[in-house]
Amino acid sequence: MLAFLRIGMILISWGTVFFLPKKMFFKFLPVSLFSSIIILTEYLVGAPRNWWAAKGGMKTIANNGLMFTFGPYFIGNIWIFSLTYRKFWLYTLLNIMMDYILAYPLNAFFEKINLYKLKKLRPIHLFLLSLGYSFVNYGFQLFVDKNQPVPPK
């Protein structure tokens, strides 16, 4: 059951890429890779510190981490940037909404179906971490844009 959920979340996420302009996908690919590295690092740091647990131990935590990171998080990041970039207030508002949905209703659902269980981390921490990452991501994208070579005319 959980394997189907993981595969489904990845397939649905990546299935939406066909609706993105190719230019937008590649423009925001670096920031999505950057933030995915941060999220994977969080998984590596959080599991031994007992921030969360999953039946099946580290293997299940790793599978969940890869599924979330390279499925909905990775593609969602590209979508949010493509819809809101250069509109910081809209970017922030959309991230607040999405991070809230992740931290509360989705987290409760994932815990209920035994995908994982938060231990030392609470939903508010999940929300604040996600929101903090969004600001780091925005700054990274500004940095990337500033350092892009200007194509010749």
Secondary structure, 3 states (H helix, E strand, C coil): CHHHHHHHHHHHHHHHHHHCCHHHHHHHHHHHHHHHHHHHHHHHHHCCCCCEECCCCHHHHHHHHHHHHHHHHHHHHHHHHHHHCCCHHHHHHHHHHHHHHHHHHHHHHHHHCCCCEECCCCHHHHHHHHHHHHHHHHHHHHHHHHCCCCCCC
